Amino acid sequence: MEHEATVEGVGVGVGDDGAGAPVVLLQARDQYVPIFVSADQAQSMQLAIDEEPFERPLTHDLMIEMLSEFGGAIDRVRIDDLADGTFYAKIDAEQYTGGSRKDAVFDARPSDGIAVALRVDCPIIVDDAVIDAAGQPPEAFKTDAEADPFGAEDDLDEGSDVGAEDDPDDFDF
């Protein structure tokens, strides 16, 4: 089963040793699902959340503009798997050419999918198995309005979206 998710915020995972890596927090099925992202991805998501344009198109903006120019649209983003601490996602899109519709599915990092979904206002869907494996109750997270999602010195490798095994008390929003 799948559940629509909302982006509750972008923050920094904080451990006993201080600041950690940027994290996006999704809410689905009354659970929070933390997904670690790179500082660049966190910034891109926060700009989309704040509806602030960047001086030049960011990669996600460029991708959406190109897709649109070729008659395409993004229908939804699915976070559909979690294996060995890595989240997996798909972007469902469509293209209209010659009066007919062609569906397409693109493999994506969840961070890219979420950044795109925030820009085009499409649903973000999280699979039950992902929520079961990585979801935490809301009370497991501390909030801090002063947290800087881009101040982390320890950025994770851009290709890794790890988070299922992390302690929920290690997050600061």
C-alpha positions in Angstrom: 0.0 0.0 0.0 1.1 3.5 -0.7 0.6 6.8 1.3 0.8 10.4 0.3 3.5 12.2 2.2 4.2 15.8 3.1 7.5 17.5 3.5 7.6 18.6 7.1 10.9 20.3 6.9 14.6 20.3 6.0 17.0 20.3 8.9 20.2 18.8 10.3 20.6 15.5 11.9 22.3 16.2 15.2 24.2 13.6 17.3 26.1 13.7 20.6 29.2 15.0 18.8 27.4 18.1 17.3 26.1 18.9 13.9 25.5 16.2 11.3 24.2 15.9 7.8 21.2 17.6 6.2 18.0 15.6 6.4 14.5 16.0 4.9 11.6 14.9 7.0 8.6 13.4 5.3 5.3 12.7 7.1 3.2 9.7 6.0 0.8 7.5 7.8 1.3 9.4 11.1 5.0 8.6 11.0 8.0 10.7 10.1 10.5 9.3 7.7 14.0 11.0 7.8 16.1 10.9 4.6 19.6 12.2 4.7 20.6 14.4 1.7 23.5 16.5 0.5 23.8 20.1 1.5 23.1 21.1 -2.2 19.9 19.0 -2.2 18.8 20.5 1.1 19.3 24.0 -0.2 17.4 23.2 -3.4 14.5 21.8 -1.4 14.4 24.7 1.0 14.4 27.2 -1.9 11.4 25.3 -3.4 9.6 25.3 0.0 10.2 29.0 0.5 9.3 29.6 -3.2 12.5 31.6 -3.6 14.0 31.8 -7.1 17.7 31.2 -7.5 19.8 33.6 -9.6 20.2 30.9 -12.3 18.2 27.8 -12.8 19.2 24.9 -10.5 19.4 21.4 -12.0 15.8 20.6 -10.8 14.4 23.8 -12.4 16.3 23.0 -15.6 15.0 19.4 -15.7 11.4 20.6 -15.2 11.7 23.3 -17.9 13.2 20.8 -20.4 10.6 18.2 -19.7 7.8 20.8 -20.1 9.3 22.1 -23.4 9.1 18.5 -24.8 5.5 18.2 -23.8 6.0 16.3 -20.6 4.8 16.6 -17.1 5.6 15.0 -13.8 2.6 13.1 -12.2 4.1 12.0 -8.9 7.2 10.9 -7.0 7.3 7.5 -5.3 9.7 6.5 -2.6 9.2 2.8 -3.1 12.2 0.9 -1.5 14.7 0.9 1.2 17.6 -1.5 1.0 20.8 -1.5 3.1 20.1 2.0 4.4 19.5 3.5 1.0 16.2 4.9 -0.1 15.0 4.4 -3.7 12.6 6.5 -5.7 10.8 6.8 -9.0 9.4 9.8 -10.9 6.3 9.0 -12.8 5.9 11.3 -15.8 3.8 11.6 -19.0 4.3 13.1 -22.4 1.8 14.2 -25.0 2.8 14.0 -28.6 0.6 13.8 -31.7 -2.5 13.6 -29.5 -1.4 10.5 -27.6 -0.1 10.1 -24.1 3.1 8.2 -23.3 3.8 7.3 -19.7 7.4 7.1 -18.4 9.0 6.1 -15.1 12.5 7.4 -14.1 14.7 5.9 -11.4 15.8 8.8 -9.1 17.4 9.5 -5.8 14.7 10.5 -3.3 16.3 13.8 -2.8 16.0 14.7 -6.5 12.5 13.4 -6.6 11.4 15.4 -3.5 13.1 18.6 -4.9 11.2 18.2 -8.2 7.9 17.4 -6.5 8.2 20.5 -4.4 8.6 22.6 -7.5 5.7 21.1 -9.6 3.4 20.5 -6.6 2.9 16.8 -7.4 2.2 14.1 -4.8 5.0 12.4 -3.0 4.1 8.8 -2.3 5.8 6.5 0.2 5.4 2.7 0.2 4.2 1.0 3.4 7.4 -1.1 3.6 9.5 2.1 3.6 7.4 3.6 6.4 7.5 0.3 8.4 11.3 0.2 8.1 12.2 3.9 8.6 9.2 5.6 10.1 9.3 7.1 13.5 6.6 8.6 15.7 6.5 12.4 15.7 7.4 12.7 19.3 10.7 11.1 18.6 11.9 14.3 16.9 13.0 17.5 18.6 12.3 20.8 16.9 14.5 23.9 16.8 13.4 26.8 14.8 17.0 28.1 14.8 18.5 25.0 13.1 20.5 25.8 10.0 20.0 23.0 7.4 23.1 24.1 5.5 25.6 24.6 8.3 26.6 20.9 8.6 30.3 20.4 8.2 29.9 16.6 7.5 28.1 16.3 4.3 27.2 12.8 3.1 28.3 11.7 -0.4 25.8 13.2 -2.9 24.8 9.7 -4.0 23.8 8.4 -0.6 20.4 8.9 1.0 20.9 7.0 4.2 18.7 7.2 7.3 16.7 4.1 8.3 19.1 2.9 11.0 19.6 6.3 12.6 18.5 7.2 16.1 15.4 9.5 15.9 16.7 11.5 18.8 19.6 12.6 16.6 17.5 15.1 14.6 17.1 18.8 15.1 14.5 20.8 13.3 
